[in-house]
Amino acid sequence: MFLEPLAVYPALFIGFTVVLGLLIGSFLNVVVYRLPIMMNNAMSAECAEFANPTAEPATQPTFNLIVPRSACPACKAPITALQNIPVVSWLALGRKCAHCKVPISVRYPLVELFTGLASGLIAWRFGYGMLALAGLVFTWFLIALTLIDFDTQYLPDGLTYPLLWVGLLLSTTHPVWAPGADPVTPADSILGAMGGYVTLWSIYWIHKLITKKEGMGYGDFKLFAALGAWFGWRMLLPIMLFASLVGSVVGLYLIYRRRKGLDTQIAFGPFIAAAGWLFLLIGHETVDRYLALYPHTR
């Protein structure tokens, strides 16, 4: 069977996962660019139908994650398969479009490279098996959500809801994310999802009542609920503490560099996603080591 060598040779499994991650990273670039446009198109169509229910809907060209083919943003020339090999094609083309010679953003190969390396790290951490597959799906979703939120300050339901449901479904297998850690039961997962959503929802409304401003979006609630579904309610506090700490430091740095006020809006989703991913890798061990300093609390 094709997959048997991957189970026998860890290095082969890690290498295979890195290559798979590079390919997935190329697809994530498409998702990050197209999904917000697809959402805007759908919203525009709904608004037009609401404004004039009797009018015939305008015919729009097909635009989804598959159609049309990827093309150069500048000259619209289609990108061939050989021009779409992750990282390699970008280097071979001299970082420019093969037709119009307009520079290709370095972000595309960086996303591919990061996805490949992150995927390899998941394979190394969990080894061949269900946990590695789950970790890969988790990682890919978080990369897409991070980039979309960074670009648009929006976390699409089309990604947060599936991530939440996968976490709930996974809990039926009672995953154990680290040696010696407690398994995540369906009850833990459900309470984690509920607690994650309610926690940020409450912070949102407290902040809004005090400042009369919105501090975060509903997508953040859903993303945190998804993390609760994956890791259970016990991990919500350390994940939120880490996300808040890093978010505060980065936010203050950006405000200082850009000379903007403290009310500058900064997407919080990337920090929640980063905290969730780090806790997938080292979270349980980190919490256990901290609690070991206070034996009476265990």
Secondary structure per residue as TSV (DSSP state, phi and psi in degrees):
chain	resnum	aa	ss	phi	psi
A	1	M	-	360.0	145.5
A	2	F	T	-60.5	-37.7
A	3	L	T	-83.2	-12.5
A	4	E	H	-59.1	-44.2
A	5	P	H	-60.2	-31.2
A	6	L	H	-65.6	-33.7
A	7	A	H	-75.3	-27.4
A	8	V	H	-86.8	-37.9
A	9	Y	-	-112.9	103.0
A	10	P	H	-57.2	-39.7
A	11	A	H	-63.3	-38.9
A	12	L	H	-64.9	-40.9
A	13	F	H	-63.9	-42.6
A	14	I	H	-64.5	-45.4
A	15	G	H	-61.4	-43.6
A	16	F	H	-59.8	-41.4
A	17	T	H	-68.8	-36.3
A	18	V	H	-61.6	-46.2
A	19	V	H	-63.3	-43.5
A	20	L	H	-60.4	-41.0
A	21	G	H	-63.0	-38.1
A	22	L	H	-61.1	-43.4
A	23	L	H	-65.9	-43.6
A	24	I	H	-63.1	-37.7
A	25	G	H	-60.0	-38.1
A	26	S	H	-62.7	-40.8
A	27	F	H	-69.1	-36.2
A	28	L	H	-63.0	-33.4
A	29	N	H	-58.6	-39.5
A	30	V	H	-66.4	-45.6
A	31	V	H	-60.4	-46.3
A	32	V	H	-63.1	-35.9
A	33	Y	H	-79.7	-43.1
A	34	R	H	-88.0	-34.4
A	35	L	H	-59.9	-45.0
A	36	P	H	-61.1	-36.4
A	37	I	H	-66.6	-42.1
A	38	M	H	-60.9	-40.0
A	39	M	H	-66.1	-42.1
A	40	N	H	-64.3	-40.0
A	41	N	H	-62.7	-43.5
A	42	A	H	-65.0	-40.1
A	43	M	H	-66.6	-40.3
A	44	S	H	-63.1	-40.7
A	45	A	H	-64.7	-40.6
A	46	E	H	-65.3	-41.3
A	47	C	H	-64.4	-41.3
A	48	A	H	-64.8	-39.6
A	49	E	H	-68.6	-36.8
A	50	F	H	-68.0	-38.9
A	51	A	H	-70.0	-33.5
A	52	N	-	-143.1	81.1
A	53	P	T	-62.6	-26.2
A	54	T	T	-86.1	-12.0
A	55	A	S	-75.4	148.0
A	56	E	-	-69.6	131.4
A	57	P	-	-62.6	136.7
A	58	A	-	-66.1	139.0
A	59	T	-	-78.1	122.0
A	60	Q	-	-113.3	143.7
A	61	P	-	-61.9	147.6
A	62	T	-	-62.1	128.3
A	63	F	-	-144.1	108.9
A	64	N	S	-145.3	-161.8
A	65	L	S	-74.6	-11.2
A	66	I	S	-111.5	-43.6
A	67	V	S	-115.7	136.9
A	68	P	S	-78.9	175.9
A	69	R	-	-63.1	152.5
A	70	S	-	-60.8	141.0
A	71	A	B	-143.7	162.8
A	72	C	-	-65.4	129.1
A	73	P	T	-61.8	-25.4
A	74	A	T	-86.0	-55.3
A	75	C	T	-103.2	-5.5
A	76	K	-	66.6	14.0
A	77	A	-	-70.1	132.7
A	78	P	B	-60.8	144.3
A	79	I	-	-93.7	121.8
A	80	T	-	-77.2	169.1
A	81	A	S	-61.4	-40.1
A	82	L	G	-68.8	-25.2
A	83	Q	G	-87.1	0.9
A	84	N	G	-118.5	18.7
A	85	I	S	-74.3	124.3
A	86	P	T	-51.8	132.2
A	87	V	T	64.4	-50.7
A	88	V	H	-60.0	-46.9
A	89	S	H	-63.8	-39.2
A	90	W	H	-60.6	-41.2
A	91	L	H	-71.7	-42.1
A	92	A	H	-65.3	-33.0
A	93	L	T	-83.2	3.3
A	94	G	T	69.1	26.9
A	95	R	T	65.2	24.1
A	96	K	B	-134.0	157.5
A	97	C	-	-63.9	139.4
A	98	A	T	-66.6	-22.7
A	99	H	T	-99.8	-56.1
A	100	C	T	-98.7	-7.3
A	101	K	-	66.0	16.1
A	102	V	-	-72.4	135.9
A	103	P	B	-58.1	139.5
A	104	I	-	-93.3	130.8
A	105	S	-	-55.4	138.4
A	106	V	T	-69.3	-14.5
A	107	R	H	-61.7	-36.5
A	108	Y	H	-60.0	-53.8
A	109	P	H	-68.0	-29.6
A	110	L	H	-65.8	-40.3
A	111	V	H	-63.6	-43.7
A	112	E	H	-62.2	-45.3
A	113	L	H	-65.9	-44.3
A	114	F	H	-63.6	-42.1
A	115	T	H	-62.8	-40.4
A	116	G	H	-63.7	-46.1
A	117	L	H	-68.1	-41.3
A	118	A	H	-63.9	-37.5
A	119	S	H	-66.1	-42.3
A	120	G	H	-62.1	-36.8
A	121	L	H	-66.4	-37.9
A	122	I	H	-63.9	-43.3
A	123	A	H	-62.6	-41.0
A	124	W	H	-66.5	-38.2
A	125	R	H	-70.4	-42.2
A	126	F	H	-107.4	-17.2
A	127	G	-	72.6	176.6
A	128	Y	S	-66.4	128.9
A	129	G	S	150.8	-173.3
A	130	M	H	-64.1	-39.4
A	131	L	H	-62.5	-38.2
A	132	A	H	-64.7	-44.2
A	133	L	H	-61.0	-44.8
A	134	A	H	-62.8	-42.7
A	135	G	H	-62.8	-36.1
A	136	L	H	-66.2	-46.5
A	137	V	H	-59.5	-44.7
A	138	F	H	-58.4	-45.7
A	139	T	H	-63.4	-45.8
A	140	W	H	-65.3	-40.0
A	141	F	H	-62.3	-44.3
A	142	L	H	-66.4	-36.5
A	143	I	H	-62.8	-46.5
A	144	A	H	-62.8	-44.8
A	145	L	H	-64.0	-40.4
A	146	T	H	-61.0	-47.7
A	147	L	H	-68.7	-40.0
A	148	I	H	-65.2	-42.8
A	149	D	H	-66.1	-38.0
A	150	F	H	-62.0	-40.3
A	151	D	H	-78.2	-40.6
A	152	T	H	-120.4	-9.1
A	153	Q	S	56.0	42.8
A	154	Y	-	-142.2	136.8
A	155	L	-	-112.7	106.4
A	156	P	-	-65.0	138.0
A	157	D	H	-60.1	-29.0
A	158	G	H	-65.2	-11.3
A	159	L	H	-114.4	-40.2
A	160	T	H	-69.1	-39.9
A	161	Y	H	-66.3	-47.8
A	162	P	H	-59.5	-38.3
A	163	L	H	-62.7	-40.0
A	164	L	H	-63.8	-46.6
A	165	W	H	-68.8	-35.5
A	166	V	H	-63.7	-40.6
A	167	G	H	-62.4	-42.5
A	168	L	H	-64.6	-43.3
A	169	L	H	-64.4	-40.2
A	170	L	H	-63.2	-30.6
A	171	S	G	-63.8	-20.2
A	172	T	G	-68.7	-16.1
A	173	T	G	-94.0	-0.4
A	174	H	-	53.3	60.4
A	175	P	-	-64.7	144.1
A	176	V	-	-116.2	110.7
A	177	W	-	-82.7	-8.3
A	178	A	S	-157.3	150.7
A	179	P	T	-56.1	127.7
A	180	G	T	86.2	-9.2
A	181	A	-	-76.5	155.4
A	182	D	-	-72.1	142.3
A	183	P	-	-67.3	149.3
A	184	V	-	-88.8	108.9
A	185	T	-	-87.0	164.8
A	186	P	H	-55.5	-37.4
A	187	A	H	-64.2	-44.0
A	188	D	H	-59.4	-43.0
A	189	S	H	-65.5	-44.9
A	190	I	H	-64.5	-46.1
A	191	L	H	-63.6	-35.6
A	192	G	H	-65.4	-42.4
A	193	A	H	-64.7	-45.5
A	194	M	H	-64.7	-45.7
A	195	G	H	-64.6	-39.7
A	196	G	H	-62.0	-43.9
A	197	Y	H	-68.7	-48.3
A	198	V	H	-65.3	-36.2
A	199	T	H	-59.3	-53.9
A	200	L	H	-71.9	-32.3
A	201	W	H	-60.2	-42.5
A	202	S	H	-67.1	-43.9
A	203	I	H	-61.2	-40.6
A	204	Y	H	-57.8	-48.2
A	205	W	H	-74.5	-35.3
A	206	I	H	-62.0	-45.9
A	207	H	H	-62.7	-41.3
A	208	K	H	-68.3	-38.6
A	209	L	H	-66.9	-34.1
A	210	I	H	-80.4	-45.7
A	211	T	H	-101.0	-12.3
A	212	K	S	64.5	21.5
A	213	K	S	-131.4	155.5
A	214	E	-	-88.3	124.1
A	215	G	-	-90.7	-20.6
A	216	M	S	-158.9	174.5
A	217	G	-	-107.8	168.6
A	218	Y	H	-67.1	-23.8
A	219	G	H	-62.5	-32.6
A	220	D	H	-64.3	-38.8
A	221	F	H	-60.4	-44.7
A	222	K	H	-69.1	-37.8
A	223	L	H	-65.9	-42.6
A	224	F	H	-67.4	-34.7
A	225	A	H	-63.1	-39.0
A	226	A	H	-63.2	-41.3
A	227	L	H	-63.8	-38.0
A	228	G	H	-62.7	-36.7
A	229	A	H	-66.9	-35.1
A	230	W	H	-75.2	-41.2
A	231	F	H	-111.2	-9.2
A	232	G	-	89.1	164.3
A	233	W	G	-66.6	-26.9
A	234	R	G	-64.6	-26.1
A	235	M	G	-92.0	-2.4
A	236	L	H	-63.2	-45.4
A	237	L	H	-63.1	-51.3
A	238	P	H	-63.6	-35.0
A	239	I	H	-64.2	-45.2
A	240	M	H	-66.8	-39.2
A	241	L	H	-61.6	-43.7
A	242	F	H	-66.4	-45.6
A	243	A	H	-61.9	-41.0
A	244	S	H	-68.0	-40.4
A	245	L	H	-64.0	-51.6
A	246	V	H	-65.2	-40.8
A	247	G	H	-61.0	-39.8
A	248	S	H	-66.6	-44.5
A	249	V	H	-63.7	-48.8
A	250	V	H	-64.8	-40.7
A	251	G	H	-61.4	-45.5
A	252	L	H	-64.4	-37.4
A	253	Y	H	-63.8	-44.7
A	254	L	H	-66.0	-38.3
A	255	I	H	-64.4	-40.2
A	256	Y	H	-65.4	-45.2
A	257	R	H	-68.5	-37.1
A	258	R	H	-92.6	-2.7
A	259	R	T	55.9	47.0
A	260	K	-	-114.0	167.6
A	261	G	-	-75.5	171.6
A	262	L	T	-70.1	-13.9
A	263	D	T	-88.3	9.5
A	264	T	-	-61.8	130.5
A	265	Q	-	-80.6	128.1
A	266	I	-	-129.7	131.8
A	267	A	-	-61.3	129.7
A	268	F	S	-93.8	-20.2
A	269	G	H	-54.7	-44.0
A	270	P	H	-58.3	-33.4
A	271	F	H	-74.8	-37.2
A	272	I	H	-63.2	-43.5
A	273	A	H	-64.3	-43.6
A	274	A	H	-62.6	-42.3
A	275	A	H	-64.2	-42.1
A	276	G	H	-62.5	-41.0
A	277	W	H	-69.6	-40.9
A	278	L	H	-65.2	-35.8
A	279	F	I	-73.4	-23.8
A	280	L	I	-63.0	-38.3
A	281	L	I	-83.9	-48.2
A	282	I	I	-132.2	4.4
A	283	G	I	-62.2	-48.8
A	284	H	H	-64.5	-41.1
A	285	E	H	-64.3	-39.4
A	286	T	H	-63.4	-45.2
A	287	V	H	-64.6	-42.6
A	288	D	H	-62.5	-40.7
A	289	R	H	-66.8	-36.3
A	290	Y	H	-66.9	-45.3
A	291	L	H	-66.4	-27.4
A	292	A	H	-64.8	-20.3
A	293	L	T	-71.2	-18.5
A	294	Y	S	-129.1	77.8
A	295	P	G	-55.3	-29.5
A	296	H	G	-70.4	-14.2
A	297	T	G	-88.2	-10.6
A	298	R	-	-90.6	360.0
